[in-house]
């Protein structure tokens, strides 16, 4: 018996929210948009580069999820083991974040050999560097692939998870499009605060969602 769409959403959407908490990506997108001479087109190219990485992760998650046994009523040891392993991975990443030296600041602008291409590659690079995002995104997509729900329901769920994950790339250009200069000032303020507290945000994310995955994994045993 497949889980209901509601129960699946309750399983995967919190992971998508965690995957979206990416200080590095938010700061990179804001810097792309606020570099002198830049415009919304460069921001959309950055978002497109990030979306390409998420599309590749989606294919990986769907492929690996489809290769795993389908979810059945009662205990789900396959999913439990995956969640528990990823919980350990997140805790290890969190410890490493706290012990390593202060990270270098994000570059003040995207590579500009060709402005649009540089922004596109910048988006690819920053999203691909987000290991915590990948660790939270993959189990969400794998849960969708193993759910046994209809193809349409799975497609909607994958689209929701992907869109939430891409919020740090999509929200800044949307804010500028809708709010103009006031949106730009808000984004710069938010980006500055995020950059100053990047280590703490990442560590809390790792430990908090490590506990979430551990509880989720134990509940499936």
Secondary structure, DSSP 8 states (H G I E B T S, - for coil): ----HHHHHHHHHHHHHHHH--HHHHHHHHHHHHSTT--HHHHHHHHHHHHHHHHHHHHHHHHHHHHS----SS--HHHHHHHHHHHHHHHHHHHHHHHS-------SS---SSHHHHHHHHHHHHHHT-HHHHHHHHHHHHHHHTS---HHHHHHHHHHHHHHHTHHHHHHHHHHHHHHHHHHHHHHHHHHHHHHTHHHHHHHHHHHHHHHHHHHHHHT-
